[in-house]
């Protein structure tokens, strides 16, 4: 079931100019009890496909464990371990990427041994990716600090309550320097394709998507397919209704008085709810919702920018562009130019 730890390299058909013929990316996937097999294979299979299509060992991988014992996934199917965390900690081990897949009971999986291992990998400059609930472990280890990150939607509310420093986003995946976080499950495929594009080129990434019968990789900024407002469900039902009301009225934004009325609270109570649990005023959050939707439309459709602006409640293209740059750090025009060729429309657009 496991892929071989080493694949012998032969000549690749296409790759970036700076990728030598014998250079392969070494990935270790640390699986913890109760891990998702769906996330594991959604992440691994794109690398296998890339190697097959390019007839080269662009990527090689190992399944890692805290010890040598097989690890049981959430479906009670065990997977054997190729390498232990102790062996990976050796200074002579060449490792490019460490990926962590945790279980549903992630709150109980943080141990001194795991803490020390993750901190050691971070000090060695290893790129670390957390899939699904594993973001929780990086946060507990203190590695995320003020880093923007994401986690599976079912843990968004709890994560926001427990960890105040990391900036949590409701997106498929987030890459920020040394750390990447992903919603897990099928979003792991999108993160893997993004890594393939960075290491082997956009052409290879596009071929992998085609081979996997996927229209295209979803952008990391795409929103998770969670029920609307669910990330606040454990915080306040009034807040959920307010957020759902905003999301249902993007093209013709409501006044804050109207939002408060539909949520069954006063304007002042609405302000207090958002400042306490979201960290910004309801008006600012409403604008962010509209602009995040605009970014998904830019990246996932070919709609004219002026039509996107109108669909998101902006009557002036200049005002839309100005607000978009404040939130996303780039203009709508630049955002569309930067969409890679292998990006597909994805879900929720």
Secondary structure in CASP SS format (residue, H / E / C, confidence):
PFRMAT SS
TARGET T0000
AUTHOR 0000-0000-0000
METHOD secondary structure of the structure
MODEL  1
X C 1.00
X C 1.00
X C 1.00
X C 1.00
X C 1.00
X C 1.00
X C 1.00
X C 1.00
X C 1.00
X C 1.00
X C 1.00
X C 1.00
X C 1.00
X C 1.00
X C 1.00
X C 1.00
X C 1.00
X C 1.00
X C 1.00
X C 1.00
X C 1.00
X C 1.00
X C 1.00
X C 1.00
X E 1.00
X E 1.00
X E 1.00
X E 1.00
X E 1.00
X E 1.00
X E 1.00
X C 1.00
X C 1.00
X C 1.00
X C 1.00
X C 1.00
X H 1.00
X H 1.00
X H 1.00
X H 1.00
X H 1.00
X H 1.00
X H 1.00
X H 1.00
X H 1.00
X H 1.00
X H 1.00
X H 1.00
X H 1.00
X H 1.00
X H 1.00
X H 1.00
X H 1.00
X H 1.00
X C 1.00
X C 1.00
X C 1.00
X C 1.00
X E 1.00
X E 1.00
X E 1.00
X E 1.00
X E 1.00
X E 1.00
X E 1.00
X C 1.00
X C 1.00
X C 1.00
X C 1.00
X C 1.00
X E 1.00
X E 1.00
X C 1.00
X C 1.00
X C 1.00
X C 1.00
X C 1.00
X E 1.00
X E 1.00
X C 1.00
X C 1.00
X C 1.00
X E 1.00
X E 1.00
X H 1.00
X H 1.00
X H 1.00
X H 1.00
X C 1.00
X C 1.00
X C 1.00
X C 1.00
X C 1.00
X C 1.00
X C 1.00
X C 1.00
X E 1.00
X E 1.00
X E 1.00
X E 1.00
X E 1.00
X C 1.00
X C 1.00
X C 1.00
X C 1.00
X H 1.00
X H 1.00
X H 1.00
X C 1.00
X C 1.00
X C 1.00
X H 1.00
X H 1.00
X H 1.00
X H 1.00
X H 1.00
X H 1.00
X H 1.00
X H 1.00
X H 1.00
X H 1.00
X H 1.00
X H 1.00
X C 1.00
X C 1.00
X C 1.00
X E 1.00
X E 1.00
X E 1.00
X E 1.00
X E 1.00
X H 1.00
X H 1.00
X H 1.00
X H 1.00
X H 1.00
X H 1.00
X H 1.00
X H 1.00
X H 1.00
X H 1.00
X C 1.00
X C 1.00
X C 1.00
X C 1.00
X C 1.00
X C 1.00
X E 1.00
X E 1.00
X C 1.00
X C 1.00
X C 1.00
X H 1.00
X H 1.00
X H 1.00
X H 1.00
X H 1.00
X H 1.00
X H 1.00
X H 1.00
X H 1.00
X H 1.00
X C 1.00
X C 1.00
X C 1.00
X C 1.00
X E 1.00
X E 1.00
X C 1.00
X C 1.00
X E 1.00
X C 1.00
X E 1.00
X E 1.00
X E 1.00
X E 1.00
X C 1.00
X C 1.00
X E 1.00
X E 1.00
X E 1.00
X E 1.00
X C 1.00
X C 1.00
X C 1.00
X C 1.00
X H 1.00
X H 1.00
X H 1.00
X H 1.00
X H 1.00
X H 1.00
X H 1.00
X H 1.00
X H 1.00
X H 1.00
X H 1.00
X H 1.00
X H 1.00
X H 1.00
X C 1.00
X H 1.00
X H 1.00
X H 1.00
X H 1.00
X H 1.00
X H 1.00
X H 1.00
X H 1.00
X H 1.00
X H 1.00
X C 1.00
X C 1.00
X C 1.00
X C 1.00
X C 1.00
X E 1.00
X C 1.00
X C 1.00
X C 1.00
X C 1.00
X C 1.00
X E 1.00
X C 1.00
X C 1.00
X C 1.00
X C 1.00
X C 1.00
X C 1.00
X H 1.00
X H 1.00
X H 1.00
X C 1.00
X C 1.00
X C 1.00
X C 1.00
X H 1.00
X H 1.00
X H 1.00
X H 1.00
X H 1.00
X H 1.00
X H 1.00
X H 1.00
X H 1.00
X H 1.00
X H 1.00
X C 1.00
X C 1.00
X C 1.00
X C 1.00
X C 1.00
X C 1.00
X C 1.00
X C 1.00
X H 1.00
X H 1.00
X H 1.00
X H 1.00
X H 1.00
X H 1.00
X H 1.00
X H 1.00
X C 1.00
X C 1.00
X C 1.00
X H 1.00
X H 1.00
X H 1.00
X H 1.00
X H 1.00
X H 1.00
X H 1.00
X H 1.00
X H 1.00
X H 1.00
X H 1.00
X C 1.00
X C 1.00
X C 1.00
X C 1.00
X H 1.00
X H 1.00
X H 1.00
X H 1.00
X H 1.00
X H 1.00
X H 1.00
X H 1.00
X H 1.00
X H 1.00
X H 1.00
X H 1.00
X H 1.00
X H 1.00
X H 1.00
X H 1.00
X H 1.00
X H 1.00
X H 1.00
X C 1.00
X C 1.00
X C 1.00
X C 1.00
X H 1.00
X H 1.00
X H 1.00
X H 1.00
X H 1.00
X H 1.00
X H 1.00
X C 1.00
X C 1.00
X C 1.00
X C 1.00
X C 1.00
X H 1.00
X H 1.00
X H 1.00
X H 1.00
X H 1.00
X H 1.00
X H 1.00
X H 1.00
X H 1.00
X H 1.00
X H 1.00
X H 1.00
X C 1.00
X C 1.00
X C 1.00
X H 1.00
X H 1.00
X H 1.00
X H 1.00
X H 1.00
X H 1.00
X C 1.00
X C 1.00
X C 1.00
X C 1.00
X C 1.00
X E 1.00
X C 1.00
X C 1.00
X C 1.00
X C 1.00
X C 1.00
X C 1.00
END
